[in-house]
C-alpha cells in the first residue's frame, strides 16, 4: 500500500493499468481499503493481452485473477463492491472490496483534459469519485510519473506510486555489501577467538559497539590491512573469514587482477562456488561486466567447476521479440550484448590473433547468448549465468530468471541504478534494488557495490561531474 497516507480512515484506491501490469495481483495489497478498477483499465488489458509481447502474460494473469474474484456475482454486486478475499485469497488482513466502474458514462470533470485519452479518462473517473464520495479518501495509484503530475494539476488531492514492493525509501540506503569500520578494526573488538584451517583463518569476534552485519557482507577498516567476510552469526558473536586486503588485491581471474578493493571483494564473491548469487552494482566503468566475464571463463575453462556460460540481458526490444529475420538466436542477440563481446576483446587484446582467440574461447567455454524472452520455463544446470543491465527489470521479471537456476548454477546480476531506461521504474522500485535487499540475509548470495570508475580518467570525470 502507498506509504505516504495515514491509515486513519477507509480509502478508495483507483488503479491505473500499469499497476496491474507491474503486479497482476496488486489489488490484494491494500488491506482493509477498497480497490476500484475503471472500465478503461479493463479495455487496455484486453488490448494488451493478445499482443506478441512479454507484458501480455502479465495482462492475462491480471484478467484471470480479476475473473476469479468476480465470477458468479451480479452486476449490482460488482458496482457496489465484491470482497477481495472471496475466492483466491484467504487472508484475514485483506478485508477491502473490489469495484468495477463504468467510467465511460461519467461527464468530463475538467474541460482541459481531452476525453479520448485513456489516462485522462482514468483521471476523470478519480476526480468524479472524489467529488461524489467526499466522505472517502480517493487515491489514484499509477506508476506513470506524468500521469501523477496531470492528476495533481487537474485537482486530484491524493496521487501515489505503487510502493508495495519497494523495500527502501532512498537509494542511498541501499546495501552496499560491505561495511567500513572507523579506525583500526581490532580496536573495535572486545573478544576474539581465532581458528586456522589450512590457509584459511576465521575469527569469532564480539564488538565493543554493535555493528549491524549480514551474511557474506565484507568488513573493511580505514587502514590498509584488514578485510574479512561475514560467514556466520552466533548469539552476540560474528564469525569472520579473514581475507586480508593484499590477498584480495592479488587474486586473479583469466589474467585480470583487481584495480581497487571493491573489485577485490567482487572477485572474491564471483570465484566462490558456494555463493550462488552475486549482485554487482555501481557506476558505468567500474568493471562489473569485465570481472563477471573473467571469473566465468576462469571457472568454466581453467577450473572446470561449471559447464557453460549463459549471457543474457533485458532491453525493451529483446524482451518482446527478437524478430523473424534470418539468423540464429545468438546472432540476433549479438548487437544487444556488445558489452560482453567488448569485454572479451579486452581480455584477449594482447593475443597474437585476437579474432581466433575469441572464437576458440566462445566454443571452449560454451558461451551462449540467450534472450530473456526465452528464459521462462527453462531449467539451467551447471552454468554461470551473466544477467546484465538488471536495473531495467522488475522484481517479478528477476524472479522469473532466478527461479530458472537449477543445481550447480551461479547467477551474476549486474546493473547501474543511475541508468534506468524503463518508463515505470525508479532507482528505489527497480528489481535490482529489490533483490539486493531481499537476498542480503541469504547465505548463498553476496552483494558488492563497486565504488569508483576505472575505465578511464575521462569516464571517471564524466561520472563525477556530468
FENPE-V997566 format. One record per residue. N is the residue number from 1. RES is the residue in one letter. PHI is phi in whole degrees, -180 to 180 (none if undefined). OMEGA is omega in whole degrees, 0 to 359 (none if undefined). BURIAL is I if it has 9 or more other ideal C-beta (glycine too) atoms within 8 Angstrom, else O. Layout:
# FENPE-V997566
n=<N & N>
res=<RES & RES>
phi=<PHI & PHI>
omega=<OMEGA & OMEGA>
burial=<BURIAL & BURIAL>
This chain:
# FENPE-V997566
n=<1 & 2 & 3 & 4 & 5 & 6 & 7 & 8 & 9 & 10 & 11 & 12 & 13 & 14 & 15 & 16 & 17 & 18 & 19 & 20 & 21 & 22 & 23 & 24 & 25 & 26 & 27 & 28 & 29 & 30 & 31 & 32 & 33 & 34 & 35 & 36 & 37 & 38 & 39 & 40 & 41 & 42 & 43 & 44 & 45 & 46 & 47 & 48 & 49 & 50 & 51 & 52 & 53 & 54 & 55 & 56 & 57 & 58 & 59 & 60 & 61 & 62 & 63 & 64 & 65 & 66 & 67 & 68 & 69 & 70 & 71 & 72 & 73 & 74 & 75 & 76 & 77 & 78 & 79 & 80 & 81 & 82 & 83 & 84 & 85 & 86 & 87 & 88 & 89 & 90 & 91 & 92 & 93 & 94 & 95 & 96 & 97 & 98 & 99 & 100 & 101 & 102 & 103 & 104 & 105 & 106 & 107 & 108 & 109 & 110 & 111 & 112 & 113 & 114 & 115 & 116 & 117 & 118 & 119 & 120 & 121 & 122 & 123 & 124 & 125 & 126 & 127 & 128 & 129 & 130 & 131 & 132 & 133 & 134 & 135 & 136 & 137 & 138 & 139 & 140 & 141 & 142 & 143 & 144 & 145 & 146 & 147 & 148 & 149 & 150 & 151 & 152 & 153 & 154 & 155 & 156 & 157 & 158 & 159 & 160 & 161 & 162 & 163 & 164 & 165 & 166 & 167 & 168 & 169 & 170 & 171 & 172 & 173 & 174 & 175 & 176 & 177 & 178 & 179 & 180 & 181 & 182 & 183 & 184 & 185 & 186 & 187 & 188 & 189 & 190 & 191 & 192 & 193 & 194 & 195 & 196 & 197 & 198 & 199 & 200 & 201 & 202 & 203 & 204 & 205 & 206 & 207 & 208 & 209 & 210 & 211 & 212 & 213 & 214 & 215 & 216 & 217 & 218 & 219 & 220 & 221 & 222 & 223 & 224 & 225 & 226 & 227 & 228 & 229 & 230 & 231 & 232 & 233 & 234 & 235 & 236 & 237 & 238 & 239 & 240 & 241 & 242 & 243 & 244 & 245 & 246 & 247 & 248 & 249 & 250 & 251 & 252 & 253 & 254 & 255 & 256 & 257 & 258 & 259 & 260 & 261 & 262 & 263 & 264 & 265 & 266 & 267 & 268 & 269 & 270 & 271 & 272 & 273 & 274 & 275 & 276 & 277 & 278 & 279 & 280 & 281 & 282 & 283 & 284 & 285 & 286 & 287 & 288 & 289 & 290 & 291 & 292 & 293 & 294 & 295 & 296 & 297 & 298 & 299 & 300 & 301 & 302 & 303 & 304 & 305 & 306 & 307 & 308 & 309 & 310 & 311 & 312 & 313 & 314 & 315 & 316 & 317 & 318 & 319 & 320 & 321 & 322 & 323 & 324 & 325 & 326 & 327 & 328 & 329 & 330 & 331 & 332 & 333 & 334 & 335 & 336 & 337 & 338 & 339 & 340 & 341 & 342 & 343 & 344 & 345 & 346 & 347 & 348 & 349 & 350 & 351 & 352 & 353 & 354 & 355 & 356 & 357 & 358 & 359 & 360 & 361 & 362 & 363 & 364 & 365 & 366 & 367 & 368 & 369 & 370 & 371 & 372 & 373 & 374 & 375 & 376 & 377 & 378 & 379 & 380 & 381 & 382 & 383 & 384 & 385 & 386 & 387 & 388 & 389 & 390 & 391 & 392 & 393 & 394 & 395 & 396 & 397 & 398 & 399 & 400 & 401 & 402 & 403 & 404 & 405 & 406 & 407 & 408 & 409 & 410 & 411 & 412 & 413 & 414 & 415 & 416 & 417 & 418 & 419 & 420 & 421 & 422 & 423 & 424 & 425 & 426 & 427 & 428 & 429 & 430 & 431 & 432 & 433 & 434 & 435 & 436 & 437 & 438 & 439 & 440 & 441 & 442 & 443 & 444 & 445 & 446 & 447 & 448 & 449 & 450 & 451 & 452 & 453 & 454 & 455 & 456 & 457 & 458 & 459 & 460 & 461 & 462 & 463 & 464 & 465 & 466>
res=<X & X & X & X & X & X & X & X & X & X & X & X & X & X & X & X & X & X & X & X & X & X & X & X & X & X & X & X & X & X & X & X & X & X & X & X & X & X & X & X & X & X & X & X & X & X & X & X & X & X & X & X & X & X & X & X & X & X & X & X & X & X & X & X & X & X & X & X & X & X & X & X & X & X & X & X & X & X & X & X & X & X & X & X & X & X & X & X & X & X & X & X & X & X & X & X & X & X & X & X & X & X & X & X & X & X & X & X & X & X & X & X & X & X & X & X & X & X & X & X & X & X & X & X & X & X & X & X & X & X & X & X & X & X & X & X & X & X & X & X & X & X & X & X & X & X & X & X & X & X & X & X & X & X & X & X & X & X & X & X & X & X & X & X & X & X & X & X & X & X & X & X & X & X & X & X & X & X & X & X & X & X & X & X & X & X & X & X & X & X & X & X & X & X & X & X & X & X & X & X & X & X & X & X & X & X & X & X & X & X & X & X & X & X & X & X & X & X & X & X & X & X & X & X & X & X & X & X & X & X & X & X & X & X & X & X & X & X & X & X & X & X & X & X & X & X & X & X & X & X & X & X & X & X & X & X & X & X & X & X & X & X & X & X & X & X & X & X & X & X & X & X & X & X & X & X & X & X & X & X & X & X & X & X & X & X & X & X & X & X & X & X & X & X & X & X & X & X & X & X & X & X & X & X & X & X & X & X & X & X & X & X & X & X & X & X & X & X & X & X & X & X & X & X & X & X & X & X & X & X & X & X & X & X & X & X & X & X & X & X & X & X & X & X & X & X & X & X & X & X & X & X & X & X & X & X & X & X & X & X & X & X & X & X & X & X & X & X & X & X & X & X & X & X & X & X & X & X & X & X & X & X & X & X & X & X & X & X & X & X & X & X & X & X & X & X & X & X & X & X & X & X & X & X & X & X & X & X & X & X & X & X & X & X & X & X & X & X & X & X & X & X & X & X & X & X & X & X & X & X & X & X & X & X & X & X & X & X & X & X & X & X & X & X & X & X & X & X & X & X & X & X & X & X & X & X & X & X & X & X & X & X & X & X & X & X>
phi=<none & -52 & -94 & -78 & -101 & -76 & -86 & -94 & -146 & -69 & -122 & -121 & -96 & -97 & -94 & -82 & -59 & -65 & -68 & -73 & -78 & -71 & -142 & -59 & -110 & -59 & -67 & -85 & -105 & -117 & 47 & -84 & -91 & -86 & -122 & -120 & -115 & -66 & -60 & -60 & -66 & -61 & -66 & -65 & -61 & -64 & -70 & -80 & -63 & -98 & -76 & -91 & -135 & -64 & -68 & -62 & -63 & -64 & -64 & -67 & -63 & -62 & -64 & -64 & -67 & -64 & -64 & -65 & -78 & -95 & -66 & 67 & -107 & -83 & -56 & -64 & -65 & -64 & -74 & -75 & 126 & -110 & -55 & -69 & -92 & -69 & -122 & -74 & -120 & -117 & -116 & -67 & -78 & -96 & -117 & -78 & -123 & -106 & -122 & -106 & -115 & -82 & -80 & -73 & -94 & -84 & -69 & -65 & -83 & -124 & -66 & -75 & -97 & -61 & -74 & -81 & -91 & -59 & -58 & -69 & -63 & -68 & -61 & -63 & -63 & -65 & -64 & -62 & -65 & -61 & -76 & -77 & -117 & -66 & -86 & -121 & -81 & -95 & -125 & -89 & -112 & -150 & -94 & -84 & -61 & -65 & -66 & -64 & -66 & -64 & -63 & -63 & -65 & -82 & 113 & -79 & -74 & -123 & -133 & -135 & -84 & -88 & -119 & -60 & -96 & -96 & -95 & -133 & -93 & -142 & -63 & -68 & -88 & -65 & -58 & -92 & 91 & -147 & -127 & -101 & -87 & -64 & 65 & -85 & -57 & -69 & -74 & -92 & -100 & -92 & -134 & -146 & -125 & -107 & -142 & -110 & -133 & 66 & -87 & -93 & -121 & -117 & -124 & -105 & -118 & -117 & -83 & -65 & -122 & -56 & -118 & -66 & -132 & -133 & -60 & 65 & -81 & -91 & -117 & -122 & -121 & -79 & -78 & -116 & -116 & -79 & -156 & -151 & -125 & -70 & -118 & 179 & -126 & -133 & 53 & -95 & -105 & -117 & -91 & -122 & -92 & -73 & -106 & 77 & -63 & -65 & -65 & -63 & -77 & -99 & -67 & -123 & -147 & 52 & 83 & -99 & -115 & -62 & -95 & -153 & -65 & -68 & -66 & -63 & -66 & -62 & -66 & -62 & -69 & -66 & -90 & -93 & -68 & -80 & -102 & -85 & -130 & -119 & -113 & -111 & -120 & 146 & -71 & -61 & 91 & -90 & 101 & -59 & -68 & -63 & -66 & -63 & -70 & -62 & -69 & -63 & -64 & -62 & -74 & -85 & -87 & -81 & -95 & 66 & -75 & -122 & -93 & -158 & -120 & -106 & -117 & -149 & -157 & -109 & -135 & -55 & -70 & -67 & -62 & -93 & -166 & -108 & 87 & -116 & -69 & -60 & 130 & -76 & -60 & -63 & -66 & -72 & -78 & -52 & -62 & -81 & -112 & -62 & -60 & -73 & -67 & -61 & -66 & -61 & -65 & -63 & -66 & -125 & -68 & -92 & -69 & -65 & -133 & -56 & -63 & -67 & -62 & -61 & -63 & -64 & -66 & -60 & -78 & -64 & -87 & 52 & -75 & -122 & -96 & -124 & -83 & -57 & -62 & -106 & -82 & -64 & 90 & -84 & -130 & -97 & -117 & 49 & -138 & -100 & -106 & -103 & -109 & -95 & 56 & -69 & -64 & -95 & -103 & -84 & -61 & -69 & -66 & -66 & -61 & -57 & -76 & -62 & -74 & -81 & -78 & -95 & -62 & 70 & -111 & -115 & -111 & -116 & -105 & -133 & -178 & -120 & -69 & -88 & -126 & -91 & -100 & -68 & -69 & -116 & -112 & -123 & -60 & -87 & -105 & -62 & -62 & -63 & -61 & -61 & -74 & -58 & -75 & -68 & -98 & -67 & -103 & -93 & -68 & -99 & -135 & -146 & -120 & -138 & -94 & -86 & -67 & 92 & -95 & -117 & -65 & -169 & -69 & -65 & -64 & -65 & -63 & -65 & -64 & -84 & -119 & -98>
omega=<177 & 193 & 190 & 180 & 177 & 182 & 182 & 178 & 182 & 183 & 176 & 182 & 177 & 185 & 172 & 182 & 185 & 176 & 181 & 175 & 178 & 179 & 185 & 179 & 187 & 186 & 177 & 189 & 182 & 174 & 187 & 185 & 180 & 180 & 181 & 177 & 178 & 179 & 179 & 178 & 178 & 179 & 179 & 176 & 180 & 180 & 184 & 190 & 183 & 180 & 178 & 183 & 181 & 183 & 180 & 178 & 180 & 177 & 180 & 179 & 180 & 181 & 180 & 180 & 176 & 181 & 180 & 178 & 190 & 182 & 177 & 177 & 179 & 176 & 180 & 178 & 180 & 180 & 181 & 181 & 181 & 180 & 183 & 181 & 187 & 186 & 192 & 187 & 175 & 183 & 185 & 180 & 180 & 183 & 181 & 182 & 175 & 183 & 172 & 183 & 174 & 185 & 181 & 182 & 181 & 178 & 180 & 182 & 181 & 186 & 182 & 180 & 180 & 188 & 185 & 182 & 185 & 179 & 181 & 176 & 180 & 177 & 181 & 178 & 179 & 178 & 178 & 180 & 178 & 180 & 185 & 184 & 184 & 180 & 181 & 175 & 180 & 184 & 173 & 180 & 180 & 176 & 179 & 184 & 182 & 178 & 177 & 178 & 179 & 181 & 178 & 180 & 181 & 176 & 179 & 187 & 185 & 178 & 186 & 167 & 177 & 188 & 182 & 180 & 177 & 187 & 178 & 181 & 183 & 183 & 177 & 178 & 182 & 179 & 179 & 179 & 176 & 180 & 178 & 181 & 180 & 176 & 179 & 184 & 187 & 175 & 180 & 186 & 178 & 178 & 179 & 173 & 183 & 180 & 183 & 178 & 185 & 179 & 186 & 176 & 177 & 178 & 168 & 188 & 170 & 183 & 175 & 178 & 186 & 175 & 181 & 180 & 175 & 186 & 180 & 172 & 180 & 180 & 177 & 169 & 184 & 174 & 184 & 187 & 193 & 172 & 181 & 177 & 180 & 181 & 178 & 176 & 180 & 183 & 182 & 182 & 177 & 178 & 183 & 171 & 183 & 182 & 182 & 182 & 183 & 177 & 179 & 184 & 181 & 180 & 181 & 173 & 179 & 178 & 182 & 173 & 182 & 177 & 176 & 184 & 180 & 175 & 178 & 178 & 179 & 181 & 177 & 179 & 182 & 185 & 179 & 182 & 178 & 176 & 187 & 179 & 175 & 181 & 181 & 176 & 179 & 184 & 176 & 177 & 181 & 174 & 183 & 185 & 182 & 180 & 181 & 181 & 180 & 180 & 178 & 180 & 179 & 184 & 180 & 187 & 186 & 186 & 178 & 181 & 181 & 185 & 186 & 177 & 175 & 181 & 178 & 176 & 181 & 165 & 180 & 182 & 182 & 183 & 183 & 183 & 174 & 171 & 184 & 179 & 182 & 179 & 178 & 178 & 180 & 181 & 179 & 181 & 188 & 181 & 182 & 181 & 181 & 179 & 180 & 180 & 175 & 180 & 176 & 179 & 178 & 182 & 185 & 184 & 181 & 178 & 181 & 178 & 185 & 182 & 179 & 179 & 180 & 180 & 181 & 183 & 180 & 181 & 183 & 181 & 181 & 181 & 181 & 175 & 184 & 176 & 176 & 183 & 183 & 180 & 183 & 178 & 181 & 170 & 187 & 184 & 172 & 182 & 168 & 180 & 178 & 180 & 185 & 177 & 183 & 183 & 182 & 179 & 175 & 179 & 181 & 177 & 178 & 177 & 179 & 183 & 182 & 181 & 174 & 188 & 180 & 182 & 175 & 180 & 178 & 181 & 177 & 179 & 180 & 180 & 179 & 184 & 177 & 183 & 179 & 182 & 183 & 180 & 190 & 180 & 172 & 182 & 182 & 180 & 179 & 177 & 178 & 177 & 182 & 183 & 176 & 181 & 183 & 187 & 187 & 178 & 179 & 187 & 180 & 181 & 176 & 178 & 174 & 172 & 184 & 178 & 173 & 178 & 181 & 183 & 179 & 178 & 176 & 180 & 180 & 179 & 180 & 180 & 184 & 191 & 181 & none>
burial=<I & I & O & O & I & O & I & O & O & O & I & I & I & I & I & I & I & I & I & I & I & I & I & I & I & I & I & I & I & I & I & I & I & I & I & I & I & I & I & I & I & I & I & I & I & I & O & I & I & O & O & O & I & I & I & I & O & I & I & I & I & I & I & O & I & I & O & I & I & I & O & O & O & O & O & O & I & I & I & O & I & I & I & I & I & O & O & O & O & O & O & O & O & I & I & I & I & I & I & I & I & O & I & O & O & I & O & O & I & I & O & O & I & O & O & O & O & I & I & I & I & I & I & I & I & I & I & I & I & I & O & O & I & O & O & I & I & I & I & I & I & I & I & I & O & O & I & I & O & I & I & O & O & I & O & I & O & I & I & I & I & I & I & O & I & I & O & I & O & O & I & O & O & I & O & I & I & I & I & O & I & O & I & I & I & O & O & I & I & O & O & I & O & O & O & O & O & O & O & O & I & I & I & I & I & I & I & O & O & O & I & O & I & I & I & I & I & I & I & I & I & O & O & O & O & I & I & I & I & I & I & O & I & O & O & O & I & I & I & I & I & I & I & I & I & O & I & I & I & O & I & O & I & I & O & I & O & I & O & I & I & I & I & I & I & I & I & I & I & I & I & O & O & O & I & I & I & I & I & I & I & I & I & I & I & I & I & I & I & I & I & I & I & I & I & I & I & I & I & I & I & O & O & O & O & I & O & I & I & I & I & I & I & I & I & O & O & I & I & I & O & O & O & O & O & O & O & O & I & O & O & I & I & I & O & I & I & O & I & I & I & O & I & I & I & O & I & I & O & O & O & O & O & I & O & O & I & I & O & O & I & I & O & O & I & I & I & I & I & I & I & I & I & O & I & O & O & O & O & I & I & O & I & I & I & I & I & I & I & I & I & I & I & I & I & I & I & I & O & I & I & I & O & I & I & O & O & O & I & I & I & I & I & I & I & I & I & O & O & I & O & I & O & O & I & O & I & I & I & I & I & I & I & I & I & I & I & O & I & I & O & I & O & O & I & I & I & I & I & I & O & O & I & I & I & O & O & O & I & I & O & O & I & O & O & O>
